[in-house]
């Protein structure tokens, strides 16, 4: 909190009521950021969710925006603002909007985005939503602004899954991409690990220890209906969906050593062995084109990341530096590999550009785990330890801007970033 | 096919569709609260991103009938040390005495490193004990090697004293 206040002071930003729920902790500053002013939405003072603040937090967490103070401007989407004071403040863009309670209890949310430099209307949208979808509306506004101004699709209205451990209870949560609005999908006295979103965002595969051994479930989020898909002799773990959603790659020890198998995600049935070694092969991750699987193997004497054809076959080694490289995650654009590497006894998130092999360490922490890319390939969520508590962080791919995600009490771990959601 | 038989098969098929496989639901009560609304929001307010919560009750724990049941391992090692041979021999005798006895060897690791890779490492420890039991004539069908990775440490703590207690395989009767 102190650190954030200091940063706010350094950045010359007043701490205002609109920031009250702003829980992003910025620990670095990016280089090229678009200056944007987001006026508090008219009605934010009586709305259950402060729309302006949510949009601000989203854009700041992306690392691509620098926020210009717009408090007290009294604007909404209908205003035709005088651009000169905003130019003086250094803003290139301005957002103004409103949130209004409707007679049926829903909320009407509207906004408009302005190009301050050209004095141009860049468009706006309106949504009529339930109180439970107010945050979703704010995230969609942030997506709109992000796409208009950066040219890339925003991923703020997506969801993440993660696991908490508190008082010997394990819970699997589904939350907004900012960690807020978390809803428990599963609660269990036994550990839950490795949640993995289905490509359509409707289901989570995960490993549960509820039957005193690791088995893999597929869980329909909306209904709570669960299906046991891998309960073979020995351990069953590390589920990964093929991009078409048809195959679930899992690690099974049924043949005496942990190897990667493919399962028909809908029908189940007999698993097909994909990796062939007498060593540990685990943590499969499909390339976004579905043609290859990245995985971890200690066939060379230490755990390293390899790649093999999705149907199995000869594997080629991908990581060569260090003696412990695990937990591969591939960005949706196919350009980046995020993984955890042990460096001098510390476990650190690294990002490799696959085309060049150039690798950059991203963090100052020492117990990083389980990276997962946002579906727009621009942010990574990962687990780490801060002050002895497990926490989730997001980072830009260059590591310059990190934010700690809001979330439940207790230890938070095992994040998986879900796909883009249909705008319905 | 008689109607009754057809209904039975249909019922079994539905059961299997519901459970997916042969997990013993007696041991693992699954409370499906599909009808319940999400806490803190009424059904109207839950909106498009509704999530139905499932709560699992505590499952029963196994008991250990013969002496020590834990085999400890060195760092980065999957070799059963000679000092634990007597533990394994005692359990081998006990398991062989009753062909109906079922035992799980549960492998564990210390907290360092990734959860999934540790799960695979714990599996290697469990397999090492399973093989040691096999060499003493225990039938494969009575033993299942499974892993908890780093999920169930015996001792909390971030030093070697704790870690050495957590790198283990537990012999657990089911």
HADDOCK unambig.tbl for C-alpha pairs under 7 A between the chains (distance, minus, plus):
assign (segid A and resid 130 and name CA) (segid B and resid 45 and name CA) 5.46 0.50 0.50
assign (segid A and resid 130 and name CA) (segid B and resid 47 and name CA) 6.08 0.50 0.50
assign (segid A and resid 131 and name CA) (segid B and resid 45 and name CA) 5.49 0.50 0.50
assign (segid A and resid 132 and name CA) (segid B and resid 45 and name CA) 4.64 0.50 0.50
assign (segid A and resid 132 and name CA) (segid B and resid 46 and name CA) 4.98 0.50 0.50
assign (segid A and resid 132 and name CA) (segid B and resid 47 and name CA) 5.28 0.50 0.50
assign (segid A and resid 133 and name CA) (segid B and resid 47 and name CA) 5.52 0.50 0.50
assign (segid A and resid 183 and name CA) (segid B and resid 51 and name CA) 6.21 0.50 0.50
assign (segid A and resid 184 and name CA) (segid B and resid 53 and name CA) 5.48 0.50 0.50
assign (segid A and resid 185 and name CA) (segid B and resid 51 and name CA) 6.02 0.50 0.50
assign (segid A and resid 185 and name CA) (segid B and resid 52 and name CA) 5.90 0.50 0.50
assign (segid A and resid 185 and name CA) (segid B and resid 53 and name CA) 4.49 0.50 0.50
assign (segid A and resid 185 and name CA) (segid B and resid 54 and name CA) 6.07 0.50 0.50
assign (segid A and resid 186 and name CA) (segid B and resid 53 and name CA) 5.50 0.50 0.50
assign (segid A and resid 186 and name CA) (segid B and resid 54 and name CA) 4.58 0.50 0.50
assign (segid A and resid 186 and name CA) (segid B and resid 55 and name CA) 5.82 0.50 0.50
assign (segid A and resid 187 and name CA) (segid B and resid 54 and name CA) 6.06 0.50 0.50
assign (segid A and resid 187 and name CA) (segid B and resid 55 and name CA) 4.61 0.50 0.50
assign (segid A and resid 187 and name CA) (segid B and resid 56 and name CA) 6.02 0.50 0.50
assign (segid A and resid 188 and name CA) (segid B and resid 55 and name CA) 5.98 0.50 0.50
assign (segid A and resid 188 and name CA) (segid B and resid 56 and name CA) 4.72 0.50 0.50
assign (segid A and resid 188 and name CA) (segid B and resid 57 and name CA) 6.73 0.50 0.50
assign (segid A and resid 189 and name CA) (segid B and resid 56 and name CA) 6.85 0.50 0.50
assign (segid A and resid 189 and name CA) (segid B and resid 57 and name CA) 6.76 0.50 0.50
assign (segid A and resid 189 and name CA) (segid B and resid 58 and name CA) 5.62 0.50 0.50
assign (segid A and resid 191 and name CA) (segid B and resid 151 and name CA) 6.56 0.50 0.50
assign (segid A and resid 210 and name CA) (segid B and resid 28 and name CA) 6.71 0.50 0.50
assign (segid A and resid 211 and name CA) (segid B and resid 28 and name CA) 6.27 0.50 0.50
assign (segid A and resid 213 and name CA) (segid B and resid 146 and name CA) 6.02 0.50 0.50
assign (segid A and resid 213 and name CA) (segid B and resid 147 and name CA) 6.70 0.50 0.50
assign (segid A and resid 213 and name CA) (segid B and resid 148 and name CA) 7.00 0.50 0.50
assign (segid A and resid 221 and name CA) (segid B and resid 51 and name CA) 5.51 0.50 0.50
assign (segid A and resid 221 and name CA) (segid B and resid 52 and name CA) 6.59 0.50 0.50
assign (segid A and resid 222 and name CA) (segid B and resid 50 and name CA) 5.79 0.50 0.50
assign (segid A and resid 222 and name CA) (segid B and resid 51 and name CA) 4.93 0.50 0.50
assign (segid A and resid 222 and name CA) (segid B and resid 52 and name CA) 5.81 0.50 0.50
assign (segid A and resid 223 and name CA) (segid B and resid 34 and name CA) 5.92 0.50 0.50
assign (segid A and resid 223 and name CA) (segid B and resid 52 and name CA) 5.68 0.50 0.50
assign (segid A and resid 224 and name CA) (segid B and resid 34 and name CA) 5.94 0.50 0.50
assign (segid A and resid 224 and name CA) (segid B and resid 52 and name CA) 4.96 0.50 0.50
assign (segid A and resid 224 and name CA) (segid B and resid 53 and name CA) 6.21 0.50 0.50
assign (segid A and resid 224 and name CA) (segid B and resid 54 and name CA) 6.31 0.50 0.50
assign (segid A and resid 227 and name CA) (segid B and resid 18 and name CA) 6.66 0.50 0.50
assign (segid A and resid 227 and name CA) (segid B and resid 19 and name CA) 5.85 0.50 0.50
assign (segid A and resid 227 and name CA) (segid B and resid 20 and name CA) 5.33 0.50 0.50
assign (segid A and resid 228 and name CA) (segid B and resid 19 and name CA) 6.09 0.50 0.50
assign (segid A and resid 228 and name CA) (segid B and resid 20 and name CA) 4.81 0.50 0.50
assign (segid A and resid 228 and name CA) (segid B and resid 21 and name CA) 6.03 0.50 0.50
assign (segid A and resid 229 and name CA) (segid B and resid 20 and name CA) 6.16 0.50 0.50
assign (segid A and resid 233 and name CA) (segid B and resid 144 and name CA) 6.83 0.50 0.50
assign (segid A and resid 234 and name CA) (segid B and resid 144 and name CA) 6.03 0.50 0.50
assign (segid A and resid 234 and name CA) (segid B and resid 145 and name CA) 5.37 0.50 0.50
assign (segid A and resid 234 and name CA) (segid B and resid 146 and name CA) 4.79 0.50 0.50
assign (segid A and resid 235 and name CA) (segid B and resid 146 and name CA) 5.09 0.50 0.50
assign (segid A and resid 235 and name CA) (segid B and resid 147 and name CA) 6.14 0.50 0.50
assign (segid A and resid 238 and name CA) (segid B and resid 116 and name CA) 6.48 0.50 0.50
assign (segid A and resid 256 and name CA) (segid B and resid 127 and name CA) 6.93 0.50 0.50
assign (segid A and resid 258 and name CA) (segid B and resid 120 and name CA) 6.09 0.50 0.50
assign (segid A and resid 280 and name CA) (segid B and resid 120 and name CA) 6.55 0.50 0.50
assign (segid A and resid 282 and name CA) (segid B and resid 117 and name CA) 6.98 0.50 0.50
assign (segid A and resid 283 and name CA) (segid B and resid 116 and name CA) 6.62 0.50 0.50
assign (segid A and resid 347 and name CA) (segid B and resid 113 and name CA) 6.80 0.50 0.50
assign (segid A and resid 369 and name CA) (segid B and resid 114 and name CA) 6.06 0.50 0.50
